[in-house]
Amino acid sequence: MHRDILDYYKTDHPDAPLQEQIRLLAMRGTMARAGGARRTPDKRPTPWIKPETPEPVGPPSKFYLDLYRPSEQVKYLSEAFDYGTPESGSVFWSGVDKNKLKKQVNQSWNPQAGKGQKFGQLEATTDARFMDDAFVYEGSVKAFWAGASESYGKAALGHVTAVQVFGLNKNTIFWKDELRAILTGMNARLSAGKIPDVIDITIVVLEPVGDSCAYRFYTNLQIASAHFYKARPGLQGYPKTRADCVLDGCVGHAALPFKVRMFWNDRGPVKPSPAALKIAADPSEVRYG
């Protein structure tokens, strides 16, 4: 096994079972071949000696060239590992403190659940946790997270939760990849005359722009009335308060596939998801600061 990967492994997953160690080494080794630059513990990039790949005998074949192309490495990472979560436990996020949310899932919600509802989050409970903060977020690494997020969306079951801050943003992975994957999957199942894997979606927006409340729930058809936001003109850096934002339109019914809208209409009103209620009970547990 590559010494650099082993050395890094010892610093961030020292007590993981052997099967998890193997997955971590496989995933990080693959990303190294795809050109990912590893982060040091203080988050700065550092050179990573790529694991050796076998040299072909004679001229390289198209199969060989395809196999070791960075895009193929990323595709393998996005498709070959486990991004599933407990039924009705998937939590998607944008704008909150990822590490706080991970801590809530792993150290509070799930340990307290007993035999009840368990929760999952991409960087906390899926194989993507072995890649979290391991590489500089650029190039193949960005492509991996987009693919993993899409796979996470496709694997969601039951009542799905998303937490957003200020509103929805058109540039987030949640809007561009995850929610699209969920809605596309629901529409495909309904079009085939089947019950979708995802039944309900609750988006909990913390400090919604254009409102004075601490949070607002949008469940199923209500998602169409959720607002987009963007940074106010002239703002330097990311928005930190509602005053740093301006409204950027509504989601609208057209963003929800027709069959999904009809399915939710037939279901009638649905209560917010268990995870959304936990987040709303104390937003500071997932917010920055």
BAFI-3210 file (N, C-alpha, C; in Angstrom, 3 decimals, decimal comma, padded with zeros to 6 digits):
// residues 289
n [1|2|3|4|5|6|7|8|9|10|11|12|13|14|15|16|17|18|19|20|21|22|23|24|25|26|27|28|29|30|31|32|33|34|35|36|37|38|39|40|41|42|43|44|45|46|47|48|49|50|51|52|53|54|55|56|57|58|59|60|61|62|63|64|65|66|67|68|69|70|71|72|73|74|75|76|77|78|79|80|81|82|83|84|85|86|87|88|89|90|91|92|93|94|95|96|97|98|99|100|101|102|103|104|105|106|107|108|109|110|111|112|113|114|115|116|117|118|119|120|121|122|123|124|125|126|127|128|129|130|131|132|133|134|135|136|137|138|139|140|141|142|143|144|145|146|147|148|149|150|151|152|153|154|155|156|157|158|159|160|161|162|163|164|165|166|167|168|169|170|171|172|173|174|175|176|177|178|179|180|181|182|183|184|185|186|187|188|189|190|191|192|193|194|195|196|197|198|199|200|201|202|203|204|205|206|207|208|209|210|211|212|213|214|215|216|217|218|219|220|221|222|223|224|225|226|227|228|229|230|231|232|233|234|235|236|237|238|239|240|241|242|243|244|245|246|247|248|249|250|251|252|253|254|255|256|257|258|259|260|261|262|263|264|265|266|267|268|269|270|271|272|273|274|275|276|277|278|279|280|281|282|283|284|285|286|287|288|289]
n.u [000,837|000,408|002,718|002,370|-000,400|-001,095|000,157|-001,295|-003,790|-003,566|-003,913|-006,558|-008,598|-008,173|-009,262|-010,875|-012,690|-011,215|-012,333|-013,271|-010,885|-009,751|-011,522|-011,110|-008,387|-008,571|-010,256|-008,904|-006,488|-007,328|-008,299|-005,905|-004,631|-006,262|-005,404|-005,827|-004,955|-003,601|-004,727|-003,078|-003,228|-003,756|-005,223|-003,882|-002,728|-000,675|002,048|001,323|002,529|001,779|000,167|001,749|001,004|000,391|002,638|001,891|002,471|004,074|002,519|000,190|-003,136|-006,503|-008,244|-006,559|-005,786|-008,271|-008,939|-007,221|-007,754|-008,440|-011,217|-012,456|-011,542|-012,805|-015,475|-015,573|-015,191|-017,534|-019,496|-018,900|-018,900|-020,478|-023,218|-025,534|-028,257|-030,102|-033,601|-035,808|-033,980|-032,074|-030,026|-029,517|-027,469|-026,694|-024,745|-024,642|-022,651|-020,711|-019,211|-020,321|-022,877|-022,247|-021,322|-023,677|-025,239|-023,660|-022,919|-025,021|-027,855|-028,081|-026,900|-028,772|-031,052|-031,583|-033,526|-035,010|-035,655|-032,946|-030,273|-028,664|-025,848|-024,033|-021,189|-020,895|-021,904|-021,748|-019,665|-018,336|-017,293|-014,688|-013,314|-013,657|-012,481|-009,945|-008,666|-007,679|-010,190|-010,806|-010,749|-010,625|-011,478|-013,647|-015,345|-015,704|-017,158|-019,493|-020,468|-020,691|-022,572|-024,776|-025,168|-025,788|-028,199|-029,734|-029,857|-031,467|-034,213|-037,686|-038,662|-037,084|-034,637|-033,554|-031,323|-031,016|-029,545|-030,723|-032,129|-032,765|-030,036|-028,942|-026,483|-025,581|-024,563|-026,658|-028,972|-028,293|-027,489|-028,191|-030,982|-032,123|-031,489|-033,029|-035,701|-035,827|-035,529|-037,861|-039,814|-039,290|-039,931|-042,664|-043,619|-043,357|-045,361|-044,935|-044,407|-042,539|-039,086|-038,310|-040,574|-041,441|-040,274|-038,646|-037,617|-035,789|-035,378|-033,103|-033,098|-034,638|-034,479|-036,185|-038,030|-038,960|-038,767|-037,142|-036,787|-038,099|-040,314|-040,524|-042,417|-042,836|-045,234|-045,041|-042,468|-042,318|-042,859|-040,665|-037,906|-035,227|-031,948|-029,367|-026,085|-026,020|-025,543|-022,202|-021,253|-018,557|-017,060|-018,712|-022,282|-023,276|-025,329|-028,917|-029,159|-027,139|-028,044|-030,139|-033,368|-033,915|-035,898|-038,465|-038,769|-040,840|-043,576|-042,934|-040,430|-040,806|-041,442|-044,317|-045,708|-044,727|-045,737|-048,506|-048,564|-047,815|-049,896|-052,050|-051,284|-051,688|-051,483|-048,384|-046,422|-043,424|-040,155|-038,521|-035,759|-035,681|-037,204|-035,554|-033,334|-034,515|-035,200|-032,930|-031,135|-028,542|-026,889|-026,075|-025,264|-022,743|-020,325]
n.v [-001,190|002,310|004,404|007,155|007,513|005,753|006,996|009,382|008,337|007,411|009,689|010,578|008,620|006,645|004,468|002,953|000,138|-002,683|-003,085|-000,529|000,877|-000,185|000,743|003,491|003,734|002,817|004,742|007,205|006,662|006,342|008,929|010,294|009,341|010,552|013,088|014,613|016,948|016,499|017,595|019,025|018,519|021,150|022,131|023,086|022,726|019,979|018,303|015,197|012,063|010,232|007,031|004,257|003,298|000,480|-000,126|-000,330|-003,069|-002,556|-000,330|001,864|000,786|001,741|001,020|001,000|003,700|004,899|003,779|004,946|007,609|010,774|011,494|009,018|007,848|009,465|008,905|006,216|006,456|007,791|005,958|003,372|003,133|003,351|005,362|005,478|006,063|005,896|005,045|007,751|009,337|010,883|013,743|016,735|019,571|023,109|025,958|025,741|024,858|022,335|020,537|020,811|019,806|017,166|016,319|016,485|014,491|012,137|012,094|012,890|012,797|010,110|008,352|008,821|007,824|005,132|002,361|003,757|006,307|006,627|008,683|010,128|011,592|013,011|013,521|012,438|009,805|008,185|006,549|008,719|010,078|009,337|010,858|013,415|016,637|015,779|016,408|019,136|021,360|021,305|020,924|017,516|016,774|018,465|017,501|014,900|015,329|016,447|014,262|012,312|013,552|013,555|010,778|010,284|011,656|010,079|007,729|008,232|007,700|007,482|010,076|012,953|015,336|018,729|021,257|024,699|027,975|031,247|030,903|029,205|028,620|029,169|028,268|026,157|022,778|021,296|022,386|022,178|019,494|017,486|017,822|017,777|015,175|013,693|014,509|013,783|011,025|010,399|011,176|009,402|006,893|007,276|007,697|005,184|003,912|003,238|003,368|006,047|006,046|008,117|009,774|012,106|015,516|017,750|021,027|022,948|026,228|028,358|031,490|032,910|034,962|038,052|037,598|037,503|035,465|032,764|030,393|028,496|026,037|024,101|021,871|019,331|020,263|022,869|023,628|024,915|027,554|028,443|030,696|031,882|033,163|035,678|037,130|040,498|043,283|044,391|043,260|042,027|038,936|036,038|035,960|036,728|037,425|038,044|040,585|040,777|039,749|039,429|038,887|036,429|035,510|032,901|029,328|028,033|026,297|025,022|023,931|021,576|018,319|017,388|014,950|014,463|016,644|016,055|013,669|014,531|016,289|014,527|013,248|015,130|017,441|017,256|016,596|018,329|016,822|014,471|015,115|017,782|018,996|018,592|020,167|022,734|023,064|023,891|025,860|026,878|024,753|023,811|025,961|028,296|029,746]
n.w [000,000|-000,601|000,955|001,581|001,561|003,606|005,784|005,895|006,411|009,045|010,516|010,404|010,494|012,635|014,052|012,439|011,060|009,289|006,689|006,111|006,089|003,795|001,815|002,110|001,331|-001,304|-002,465|-002,056|-003,295|-005,931|-006,473|-006,319|-008,609|-010,406|-010,323|-008,046|-005,493|-002,372|000,885|003,696|007,323|008,192|006,162|003,935|000,543|-000,504|-002,124|-003,650|-004,119|-006,823|-006,820|-008,345|-011,681|-013,764|-016,454|-019,877|-022,116|-025,071|-027,514|-025,931|-025,379|-026,404|-024,392|-022,156|-022,069|-021,646|-019,198|-017,320|-017,558|-016,075|-015,887|-016,005|-013,685|-011,805|-012,413|-011,694|-008,900|-008,232|-008,788|-007,824|-005,092|-001,795|-001,337|000,010|002,368|005,529|005,309|004,940|006,201|004,933|004,709|003,175|002,393|002,354|002,881|005,672|008,600|007,778|009,342|011,876|011,330|010,634|013,129|014,634|013,382|013,734|016,450|018,034|016,996|015,827|017,856|019,887|018,839|019,158|018,498|016,775|014,255|012,080|010,807|007,903|006,242|003,572|003,937|006,415|006,894|004,597|002,064|001,079|003,173|003,525|001,794|002,535|002,988|002,267|-000,085|-002,230|-003,239|-006,305|-009,914|-010,699|-008,176|-007,558|-009,528|-008,616|-006,186|-007,188|-008,656|-006,603|-004,988|-006,676|-006,886|-004,231|-004,055|-005,806|-004,367|-002,231|000,041|001,002|003,166|002,462|003,572|003,394|004,351|004,190|004,012|004,274|001,891|-001,248|-003,459|-006,711|-007,519|-006,017|-005,182|-004,197|-005,458|-008,215|-008,671|-006,646|-005,805|-008,323|-009,150|-007,360|-007,970|-010,678|-010,466|-009,018|-010,896|-012,998|-011,874|-011,300|-013,880|-014,880|-013,654|-011,013|-007,425|-006,173|-004,976|-003,284|-001,302|-000,025|000,355|002,448|002,767|004,885|005,568|006,968|008,590|006,483|003,585|003,142|005,051|008,551|010,319|012,153|010,820|008,054|006,815|003,842|002,303|-000,017|-002,360|-001,496|-001,972|-004,382|-003,799|-002,475|-002,038|-004,107|-003,446|-003,674|-003,317|-002,205|-004,423|-004,755|-002,426|-000,537|-000,426|001,102|001,825|005,148|006,774|006,669|005,690|003,891|001,574|-001,374|-002,816|-005,371|-007,087|-007,345|-006,823|-008,271|-009,934|-012,306|-011,991|-010,739|-011,721|-013,664|-013,038|-010,506|-009,121|-009,290|-007,856|-005,289|-004,821|-004,608|-002,282|-000,318|002,536|004,325|007,181|008,308|007,867|010,169|010,530|009,699|011,685|013,895|013,205|013,073|015,712|017,060|015,460|015,751|016,205|013,780|012,333|011,177|013,404]
ca.u [000,000|001,219|003,068|001,812|-001,810|-001,153|000,514|-002,421|-004,890|-003,382|-004,235|-007,960|-009,524|-007,281|-009,923|-011,853|-012,548|-010,357|-013,048|-013,315|-009,530|-009,548|-012,272|-010,428|-007,181|-008,979|-010,827|-007,891|-005,521|-007,949|-008,315|-004,532|-004,386|-007,051|-004,767|-006,192|-003,876|-004,003|-004,612|-002,455|-004,210|-004,149|-006,015|-003,092|-002,391|000,680|002,239|000,999|003,150|000,710|000,451|002,212|000,072|001,167|002,992|001,451|003,484|003,817|001,741|-000,980|-004,417|-007,560|-008,761|-005,616|-005,866|-009,554|-008,968|-006,495|-008,134|-009,014|-012,677|-012,854|-011,271|-013,870|-016,699|-015,461|-015,411|-018,923|-020,431|-018,512|-018,913|-021,805|-023,689|-026,886|-028,548|-031,327|-034,877|-036,319|-032,926|-031,108|-029,963|-028,720|-027,186|-025,942|-024,633|-024,440|-021,335|-020,722|-018,653|-021,331|-023,939|-021,696|-021,292|-025,056|-025,672|-022,879|-022,727|-026,239|-029,097|-028,073|-026,755|-029,977|-032,204|-031,866|-034,100|-035,856|-035,187|-031,531|-030,058|-027,448|-025,403|-023,015|-019,833|-020,896|-022,249|-021,529|-018,249|-017,736|-016,604|-013,263|-012,728|-013,976|-011,343|-008,672|-008,074|-008,010|-011,453|-010,612|-010,573|-011,242|-012,103|-014,967|-016,154|-016,075|-018,211|-020,734|-020,950|-021,091|-023,810|-025,844|-025,417|-026,445|-029,577|-030,407|-030,002|-032,345|-035,455|-038,649|-038,817|-035,760|-034,497|-032,472|-031,219|-030,415|-029,473|-031,209|-032,983|-032,056|-029,092|-028,867|-025,124|-025,198|-024,668|-028,002|-029,923|-027,889|-027,265|-028,881|-032,439|-032,476|-031,427|-034,180|-036,929|-035,769|-035,813|-039,283|-040,583|-039,093|-040,718|-044,081|-043,920|-043,419|-046,476|-044,433|-044,258|-041,146|-038,272|-038,500|-041,998|-041,621|-039,075|-038,777|-036,488|-035,869|-034,545|-032,772|-033,021|-035,050|-034,448|-037,517|-038,894|-038,378|-038,761|-035,850|-036,733|-039,363|-040,360|-041,164|-042,577|-043,500|-045,682|-044,635|-041,135|-042,478|-042,917|-039,398|-037,194|-033,792|-031,297|-027,997|-025,417|-026,383|-024,509|-021,112|-020,804|-017,265|-017,125|-019,996|-023,267|-023,246|-026,617|-029,969|-028,927|-026,146|-028,676|-031,338|-034,159|-033,560|-036,989|-039,019|-038,537|-041,905|-044,111|-042,306|-039,219|-041,234|-042,069|-045,778|-046,162|-044,380|-046,729|-049,770|-048,368|-047,863|-051,244|-052,878|-050,888|-052,193|-050,495|-047,452|-045,640|-041,982|-039,406|-037,903|-034,484|-035,968|-037,663|-034,375|-032,532|-035,242|-035,255|-031,751|-030,339|-027,148|-026,132|-025,557|-024,841|-021,395|-020,234]
ca.v [000,000|003,503|004,914|008,482|007,335|005,141|008,007|010,294|007,577|007,308|010,944|010,995|007,513|005,664|003,302|002,410|-001,279|-002,967|-002,853|000,909|001,264|-000,577|001,675|004,780|003,666|002,686|006,001|008,262|006,301|006,637|010,371|010,705|009,057|011,518|014,398|015,352|017,398|016,243|018,664|018,714|018,730|022,550|022,422|023,586|021,656|019,458|017,350|013,790|011,183|009,378|005,604|003,817|002,556|-000,450|000,311|-001,303|-003,676|-002,074|000,915|001,813|000,567|002,680|000,583|001,456|005,152|005,227|003,314|005,847|008,995|011,309|011,443|007,642|007,637|010,140|008,128|005,023|006,861|008,213|004,860|002,079|003,142|003,394|006,696|005,305|006,518|005,272|005,524|008,976|009,933|011,638|015,179|017,503|020,867|024,197|027,164|025,497|024,342|020,898|019,762|020,795|018,899|015,825|016,018|016,235|013,193|011,014|012,093|013,251|012,233|008,649|007,662|008,971|007,248|003,764|001,589|004,654|006,871|006,947|009,746|010,026|012,806|012,586|013,525|011,859|008,384|007,430|006,371|010,019|010,599|009,042|011,873|014,735|017,489|015,111|016,958|020,511|021,359|021,829|019,921|016,201|016,690|019,065|016,576|013,785|015,710|016,589|012,912|011,667|014,195|013,040|009,397|010,393|012,006|008,932|006,653|008,671|006,946|007,979|011,528|013,557|016,654|019,620|022,487|025,794|029,224|032,428|030,487|028,342|029,340|028,462|027,787|025,100|021,380|020,811|022,774|021,760|018,056|016,592|017,915|017,344|013,714|013,180|014,747|012,975|009,645|010,307|011,270|008,169|005,825|007,561|007,508|003,736|003,390|002,706|004,304|006,507|005,741|009,286|010,082|013,497|016,340|018,967|021,951|023,902|027,393|029,119|032,932|033,156|036,344|038,578|037,159|037,831|034,271|032,088|029,321|028,203|024,728|023,934|020,431|018,902|021,324|024,175|023,935|025,848|028,925|028,793|031,759|031,902|034,394|035,890|038,181|041,842|043,888|045,063|042,545|041,360|037,659|035,343|036,547|036,225|037,737|038,307|041,909|040,627|039,024|039,930|037,816|036,137|034,763|031,718|028,052|027,912|024,949|024,412|023,218|020,275|017,555|017,328|013,747|014,632|017,574|015,344|012,692|015,255|016,822|013,421|012,916|016,126|018,046|016,350|017,270|018,388|015,606|014,434|015,834|019,219|019,426|018,631|021,338|023,946|023,170|024,639|026,112|027,172|023,503|023,528|027,197|028,781|030,647]
ca.w [000,000|-000,762|002,273|001,820|001,892|004,932|006,769|006,037|007,003|010,485|011,183|010,428|010,749|013,253|014,648|011,492|010,742|008,137|005,433|005,864|005,709|002,396|000,977|002,159|000,503|-002,704|-002,941|-002,103|-004,333|-007,220|-006,661|-006,596|-010,027|-011,190|-010,237|-006,848|-004,604|-000,992|001,868|004,974|008,389|008,324|004,960|002,814|-000,403|-000,442|-003,214|-003,387|-005,105|-007,322|-006,848|-009,655|-012,523|-014,579|-017,797|-020,877|-022,976|-026,419|-027,572|-025,046|-026,042|-026,057|-023,096|-021,139|-021,986|-021,039|-017,817|-016,438|-017,789|-014,838|-015,864|-015,712|-012,270|-011,078|-012,636|-010,848|-007,514|-008,060|-009,032|-007,262|-003,633|-001,183|-000,969|000,523|003,729|006,051|004,773|005,560|007,017|004,133|004,979|002,222|003,023|001,705|003,683|007,099|008,950|007,485|010,456|012,929|010,919|010,797|014,559|015,059|012,869|014,277|017,894|018,752|016,483|015,685|019,138|020,688|018,127|019,565|017,395|016,003|012,988|011,908|009,831|007,108|005,567|002,609|004,493|007,758|007,008|003,364|001,752|000,778|004,366|003,401|000,913|003,063|003,347|001,990|-001,301|-002,587|-003,979|-007,658|-010,956|-010,529|-006,855|-007,714|-010,326|-007,732|-005,252|-007,958|-008,954|-005,356|-004,554|-007,535|-006,460|-002,930|-004,340|-006,424|-003,378|-001,146|000,212|001,967|003,354|002,353|004,195|002,981|005,134|003,437|004,762|003,559|000,787|-002,184|-004,305|-007,996|-007,779|-005,085|-005,610|-003,877|-006,491|-009,556|-008,815|-005,713|-005,926|-009,679|-009,184|-006,613|-008,730|-011,899|-010,062|-008,694|-012,134|-013,764|-011,242|-011,495|-015,303|-015,103|-012,884|-009,745|-006,315|-006,155|-003,794|-002,427|-001,214|000,395|000,522|003,250|002,783|005,985|005,275|008,160|008,322|005,093|003,100|002,895|006,147|009,854|011,159|012,283|009,835|007,378|006,177|002,540|002,111|-001,247|-003,266|-000,969|-002,488|-005,505|-003,294|-001,833|-002,738|-004,352|-003,015|-004,118|-002,551|-002,649|-005,263|-004,075|-001,230|-000,603|000,280|001,162|002,730|006,520|007,380|005,691|005,104|002,830|000,471|-002,042|-003,416|-006,766|-007,696|-006,685|-007,494|-009,270|-010,177|-013,479|-011,577|-010,236|-012,803|-013,573|-012,331|-009,093|-008,568|-009,142|-006,778|-004,022|-004,669|-004,120|-000,910|000,607|003,446|005,002|008,208|008,027|008,178|011,501|010,543|009,605|013,009|014,765|012,818|013,437|017,172|017,499|014,267|016,078|016,217|012,434|011,703|011,472|014,547]
c.u [000,877|001,445|002,429|000,347|-001,942|-000,840|-000,646|-003,570|-004,779|-003,834|-005,727|-008,984|-008,775|-007,953|-010,926|-011,622|-011,747|-011,062|-013,130|-011,931|-009,279|-010,276|-011,597|-009,207|-007,529|-009,458|-009,755|-006,806|-006,040|-007,962|-006,910|-004,194|-005,133|-006,492|-005,118|-004,980|-004,338|-003,843|-003,839|-003,483|-004,631|-004,809|-005,204|-002,770|-000,940|000,861|001,896|001,648|002,098|001,105|000,819|001,115|000,890|001,436|002,543|002,640|003,161|003,017|000,508|-002,269|-005,412|-008,132|-007,870|-005,726|-007,163|-009,554|-008,328|-006,740|-008,779|-010,534|-013,190|-012,613|-012,390|-015,186|-016,712|-015,758|-016,879|-019,905|-020,143|-018,601|-020,311|-022,158|-025,128|-027,025|-029,823|-032,583|-035,394|-035,267|-031,938|-031,188|-028,999|-028,516|-026,518|-025,906|-024,465|-023,018|-021,358|-020,250|-019,587|-022,455|-023,481|-021,721|-022,689|-025,515|-024,982|-022,857|-023,980|-027,464|-029,097|-027,850|-028,014|-031,180|-032,571|-032,336|-034,996|-035,190|-033,698|-031,392|-028,741|-027,135|-024,172|-021,635|-019,748|-021,050|-022,033|-020,029|-017,556|-017,003|-015,097|-012,542|-012,888|-012,725|-009,987|-007,932|-008,491|-009,227|-011,281|-010,525|-011,342|-011,945|-013,502|-015,891|-016,595|-017,237|-019,539|-021,329|-021,428|-022,406|-024,996|-026,198|-026,145|-027,922|-030,357|-030,687|-030,971|-033,658|-036,381|-038,777|-037,423|-035,772|-033,366|-032,494|-030,448|-030,414|-029,824|-032,198|-032,248|-031,134|-028,869|-027,495|-024,690|-025,331|-026,063|-028,979|-029,566|-027,845|-028,174|-030,391|-032,893|-032,482|-032,627|-035,460|-036,971|-036,084|-037,275|-040,122|-040,476|-039,924|-042,214|-044,498|-044,035|-044,539|-046,081|-044,395|-042,795|-040,416|-038,352|-039,979|-042,235|-040,264|-039,426|-037,490|-036,716|-034,874|-034,347|-032,556|-033,430|-035,055|-035,875|-038,502|-038,210|-038,279|-037,372|-035,688|-038,093|-039,250|-041,044|-041,223|-043,396|-043,933|-045,277|-043,258|-041,228|-042,475|-041,642|-038,649|-035,734|-033,231|-029,936|-027,395|-025,824|-025,232|-023,457|-020,595|-019,460|-017,345|-018,521|-020,971|-023,194|-024,544|-027,647|-029,746|-027,910|-026,748|-029,818|-032,061|-033,813|-034,619|-037,437|-038,692|-039,567|-042,331|-043,413|-041,043|-039,538|-041,919|-043,571|-046,256|-045,836|-045,383|-048,065|-049,698|-048,475|-049,240|-052,178|-052,546|-051,456|-051,103|-049,670|-046,643|-044,164|-041,277|-038,821|-036,595|-034,707|-036,415|-036,496|-033,525|-033,205|-035,293|-034,067|-030,828|-028,867|-026,276|-025,589|-025,062|-023,374|-021,446|-020,422]
c.v [001,246|004,173|006,263|008,388|006,744|006,161|008,973|009,596|007,572|008,566|011,240|009,879|006,384|004,398|002,635|000,918|-001,476|-002,698|-001,373|001,434|000,974|000,377|003,043|004,785|003,583|004,020|007,079|007,947|006,607|008,140|010,904|010,472|010,029|012,934|015,215|015,709|017,263|017,487|018,154|018,955|020,185|023,076|022,980|022,441|021,238|018,455|015,935|012,968|010,192|007,909|005,172|003,068|001,660|000,096|-000,742|-001,853|-003,278|-000,787|000,822|001,672|001,639|002,322|001,110|002,966|005,590|004,921|004,324|007,334|009,536|011,221|010,047|007,309|008,262|009,380|006,878|005,369|007,182|007,054|003,595|002,007|003,437|004,810|006,640|005,781|005,842|005,869|006,692|009,670|010,781|013,130|015,818|018,894|021,832|025,356|026,969|025,015|022,826|020,073|019,717|019,816|017,454|015,394|015,715|014,842|012,051|010,939|012,425|012,506|010,709|007,914|007,724|008,263|005,865|002,939|002,464|005,153|007,189|007,967|009,544|011,341|012,432|012,474|012,848|010,347|007,569|007,270|007,686|010,599|010,341|010,044|013,275|015,457|016,833|015,722|018,409|020,493|022,057|020,660|018,635|016,061|017,307|018,141|015,376|014,161|015,939|015,216|012,185|012,246|013,713|011,611|009,366|010,734|010,829|007,827|007,004|007,888|007,660|009,482|012,148|014,959|017,429|020,836|023,503|027,038|030,385|032,090|029,479|029,202|028,517|027,886|026,640|023,713|020,848|021,143|022,162|020,240|017,200|016,628|017,454|015,823|013,102|013,317|013,930|011,522|009,443|010,290|009,991|007,024|006,049|007,350|006,030|003,085|002,808|003,796|004,754|006,119|006,884|009,661|011,568|014,200|017,535|019,763|022,912|025,022|028,177|030,588|033,268|034,642|036,800|038,193|037,523|036,628|033,629|030,980|029,174|026,848|024,829|022,438|020,158|020,079|022,718|024,596|024,953|027,301|029,340|029,809|031,393|033,202|034,499|037,013|039,552|042,449|044,622|044,363|041,881|040,068|037,074|036,061|035,905|036,486|037,949|039,628|041,859|040,042|039,811|038,739|037,670|035,258|033,580|030,461|027,859|026,474|024,256|023,629|021,821|019,513|017,379|016,125|013,814|015,564|016,871|014,323|013,386|015,864|015,758|013,050|013,902|016,661|016,979|017,150|017,342|017,113|015,646|015,224|017,338|019,764|019,524|019,873|022,623|024,156|023,947|024,865|026,370|025,925|023,137|024,788|027,506|029,704|029,944]
c.w [000,000|000,589|002,565|002,220|003,288|006,022|006,990|006,755|008,525|011,217|011,235|010,565|011,463|013,765|013,716|011,276|009,455|006,818|005,100|005,489|004,230|001,469|000,949|001,240|-000,972|-003,250|-003,069|-003,136|-005,722|-007,483|-006,924|-008,066|-010,920|-011,093|-009,023|-005,997|-003,164|-000,134|003,082|006,070|008,575|007,052|003,801|001,857|-000,249|-001,565|-002,770|-004,481|-005,563|-007,244|-008,262|-010,396|-013,437|-015,976|-018,807|-021,662|-024,412|-026,377|-026,674|-025,844|-025,642|-024,692|-021,968|-020,952|-021,311|-019,546|-016,876|-016,734|-016,505|-014,770|-015,552|-014,244|-011,426|-011,220|-011,771|-009,387|-007,257|-008,134|-008,240|-005,743|-003,113|-000,735|-000,456|001,957|004,222|005,433|005,613|006,439|006,256|004,454|003,983|002,813|002,055|002,696|005,171|007,339|008,806|008,669|011,646|012,595|011,045|012,265|015,081|014,639|013,610|015,795|018,698|018,226|016,448|017,000|020,001|020,079|018,621|018,385|016,508|014,740|013,024|010,784|009,097|006,434|004,749|003,235|005,862|007,763|005,734|003,118|001,393|001,978|004,294|002,504|001,466|003,548|003,086|000,803|-001,500|-003,514|-005,322|-008,623|-010,711|-009,191|-006,895|-008,490|-009,484|-006,832|-005,965|-008,257|-007,716|-004,850|-005,383|-007,145|-005,120|-003,120|-004,911|-005,410|-002,258|-001,154|001,190|001,978|003,449|002,959|003,556|003,888|004,311|004,311|003,831|002,445|-000,065|-003,045|-005,570|-008,284|-006,878|-005,712|-005,309|-004,984|-007,843|-009,719|-007,934|-005,869|-007,303|-009,783|-008,473|-007,440|-010,019|-011,585|-009,717|-009,960|-012,957|-013,187|-011,464|-012,941|-015,652|-014,302|-011,543|-008,686|-006,267|-004,880|-002,784|-002,472|-000,946|000,489|001,394|003,143|003,939|005,695|006,565|007,785|006,887|004,735|002,794|003,968|007,455|010,772|011,175|011,254|009,173|006,694|004,811|002,267|000,856|-002,116|-002,791|-001,498|-003,629|-005,044|-002,561|-002,686|-002,989|-003,765|-003,694|-003,284|-003,095|-003,459|-004,425|-002,840|-001,484|000,207|000,275|002,092|004,117|007,268|006,279|004,975|003,968|001,553|-000,156|-002,649|-004,891|-007,423|-006,864|-007,483|-008,605|-009,523|-011,339|-013,125|-011,042|-011,371|-012,575|-012,770|-010,845|-008,425|-008,333|-008,001|-005,423|-003,780|-004,105|-002,675|000,108|001,526|004,167|006,005|007,795|008,486|009,583|011,572|010,490|010,953|013,989|014,471|013,279|014,946|017,727|016,309|014,558|016,074|014,835|011,716|012,017|012,684|015,870]
res [m|h|r|d|i|l|d|y|y|k|t|d|h|p|d|a|p|l|q|e|q|i|r|l|l|a|m|r|g|t|m|a|r|a|g|g|a|r|r|t|p|d|k|r|p|t|p|w|i|k|p|e|t|p|e|p|v|g|p|p|s|k|f|y|l|d|l|y|r|p|s|e|q|v|k|y|l|s|e|a|f|d|y|g|t|p|e|s|g|s|v|f|w|s|g|v|d|k|n|k|l|k|k|q|v|n|q|s|w|n|p|q|a|g|k|g|q|k|f|g|q|l|e|a|t|t|d|a|r|f|m|d|d|a|f|v|y|e|g|s|v|k|a|f|w|a|g|a|s|e|s|y|g|k|a|a|l|g|h|v|t|a|v|q|v|f|g|l|n|k|n|t|i|f|w|k|d|e|l|r|a|i|l|t|g|m|n|a|r|l|s|a|g|k|i|p|d|v|i|d|i|t|i|v|v|l|e|p|v|g|d|s|c|a|y|r|f|y|t|n|l|q|i|a|s|a|h|f|y|k|a|r|p|g|l|q|g|y|p|k|t|r|a|d|c|v|l|d|g|c|v|g|h|a|a|l|p|f|k|v|r|m|f|w|n|d|r|g|p|v|k|p|s|p|a|a|l|k|i|a|a|d|p|s|e|v|r|y|g]
***
